[in-house]
Each structure stands twice: as C-alpha cells, then as structure tokens.
C-alpha cells in the first residue's frame, strides 16, 4: 500500500478501522474470493432523560493498524452479483419490522408499509443499483438469523442495525459504516439501575440472541467486568421482545445499541436510558462474502448517501430520539 493510499484509508475509516483490523489478517483472503452471483411521522417523546450518545473512539480490541476492511468504493456495474440483481429487476433485503424508526410498520400510515432509517437506506441502494427506490423486496429477519440468511443466499444483503465485528467478518462481508452507536442500558425510570455498572448486580438482563449486546454481556460476565450475580440468561430472537419482557416485569434491564434503546424508550415513556454508552460500534450493510462487486457498489451508494440523503433521513426518523445534532451518529467519512 502506498503512503497516499494508506493516508486515505486512515481518513476514511478512522476509529472503526482500528477496531476491525486484526480481522484483516485472518479474513483478507476470504474477501478476495472469486465472485459468484447470489441465488436467489408520528410524534414521539424521548422516553425520559438522557438521549442515546455515540462517539467515534479508537478501539484496539482487534489490534493492528488502521486499514480498510471492505473493498474500495466503485460504481462498477459489471460484476456478477450486481448484474444478476439488475437482470432480476429488484433487490432482496433482510430488514427488521419491529424496530421503531429504524424498520417498522406504522399502523397510522396508509398501507402500513415498512418505513424508517434502515428502510430509507435500502430504498436508496435499490434506486442506485436497479434504478427505482421501490425495486426492493423486504424480508423480515430476526436478529439471530441475519448471518444465516446472507450465507444461504436468502437475501442479497441485510440492512438491519447490524454492527460490524471481527467475528461477523469471518462469515459475511460488510460495507463501510453508515451509522455510529454504542451499547447502553434501558430500564424503568423507577429502577435503581444507574448504567452499566455495579447497580446491575442481582438484576435480570435481557439481550437478543446473536447480538453484540449478548456477546458483550457474556464476555464481561466471564472477565468480571459485569457483576457475577447479574443474570444474563434471558435472550430473545428479536430486540423488541426484550422491551416486552421489561414491561411485563420478567427482566430488570435491557442491553442493546443506544440508538435502538432510544427508540424503545420513545415507545414506552415508563423506561429510560441509564448511563452512557459503554462501547463504540458501527452499523454496516452485510452481504455474502462472494459478492465483492456488490460490496463495492454499496460502498459507492453510501459515499453518495452521506453527502445527500443521510441527514434528511436522520432528521425525519431519529432526531426526536437521538437529538437534533447528528454529529455523534454520523459514520466515518470517506
């Protein structure tokens, strides 16, 4: 890599590259596999004090030096995966239909169509790849089925608040980041829980199966960062199920991405975010590792979307729950 390219990589990825670079040594060959075509506003409150916060911070949990993890942005339309999608005439996307303001059905809107921040992004990808924002078929996929759906070619991609991690990079490819967030605690306003700290001792905590929250809880339970008496045994297929369990009194707290937690707090004014985020994470569009050309094409879409579209979507869907200042949530610039 030339010095000029290295400088561009460092600028483009910032903190997230450092977090993921150790995976590069393990997965770079996988990212270079031969290409194969895939088969196949309502009003709301903040739910209490403390808006979700997310900052871009260096995380050396994977070690190494900053380096791009996904192929560079490209507008190439000739690759097999992109060609197959264009010939088919639509994009197949795995999404959530239960995450308020991210991917959900609003019964108060005509047709109750899927809408939200992730849905806007999926439609923009369809617009640029296929030519029409409505040329997309959505498939509701539980949190724990996101990776299998990609690997089994059930969908072309997953746009579903999916965090880029080293473990996931072993199984799927990711675009460059499109959102910055961090894990946070959600609990009843009347709860003595103060955040991700000793106040969780003896508490029942819910997380979604296959989520970064569940992985973090498991790790911290083993290392002792989380009180040994904290019960993390409650897991659910979909994140919204944790809110239901919290409402029913079956658990004392929920751990999830702060962006999602803020949306859940907006749905239920009896709960609130507790403490500050205790990780820094980045959402990416997940795709099959064979589809390098599709990853490049999506990166180009994201580059364009950051300049024109991202802020409008944030303002429409997320500003009421995350705050008017979108700076903490903006992805690293390319």
C-alpha positions, 0 to 999 in steps of 0.5 A: 500500500502506498503512503497516499493510499494508506493516508486515505484509508486512515481518513476514511475509516478512522476509529472503526478501522482500528477496531476491525483490523486484526480481522484483516489478517485472518479474513483478507483472503476470504474477501478476495474470493472469486465472485459468484452471483447470489441465488436467489411521522408520528410524534414521539417523546424521548422516553425520559432523560438522557438521549442515546450518545455515540462517539467515534473512539479508537478501539484496539480490541482487534489490534493492528493498524488502521486499514480498510476492511471492505473493498474500495468504493466503485460504481462498477456495474459489471460484476456478477452479483450486481448484474444478476440483481439488475437482470432480476429487476429488484433487490432482496433485503433482510430488514427488521419490522419491529424496530421503531424508526429504524424498520417498522410498520406504522399502523397510522400510515396508509398501507402500513408499509415498512418505513424508517432509517434502515428502510430509507437506506435500502430504498436508496441502494435499490434506486442506485443499483436497479434504478427505482427506490421501490425495486426492493423486496423486504424480508423480515429477519430476526436478529439471530438469523441475519448471518444465516440468511446472507450465507444461504443466499436468502437475501442479497444483503441485510440492512438491519442495525447490524454492527460490524465485528471481527467475528461477523467478518469471518462469515459475511462481508460488510460495507463501510459504516453508515451509522455510529452507536454504542451499547447502553442500558434501558430500564424503568425510570423507577429502577435503581439501575444507574448504567452499566455498572455495579447497580446491575448486580442481582438484576435480570438482563435481557439481550437478543440472541446473536447480538453484540449486546449478548456477546458483550454481556457474556464476555464481561460476565466471564472477565468480571467486568459485569457483576457475577450475580447479574443474570444474563440468561434471558435472550430473545430472537428479536430486540423488541421482545426484550422491551416486552419482557421489561414491561411485563416485569420478567427482566430488570434491564435491557442491553442493546445499541443506544440508538435502538434503546432510544427508540424503545424508550420513545415507545414506552415513556415508563423506561429510560436510558441509564448511563452512557454508552459503554462501547463504540460500534458501527452499523454496516450493510452485510452481504455474502462474502462472494459478492465483492462487486456488490460490496463495492457498489454499496460502498459507492451508494453510501459515499453518495448517501452521506453527502445527500440523503443521510441527514434528511433521513436522520432528521425525519426518523431519529432526531426526536430520539437521538437529538437534533445534532447528528454529529455523534451518529454520523459514520466515518467519512470517506 
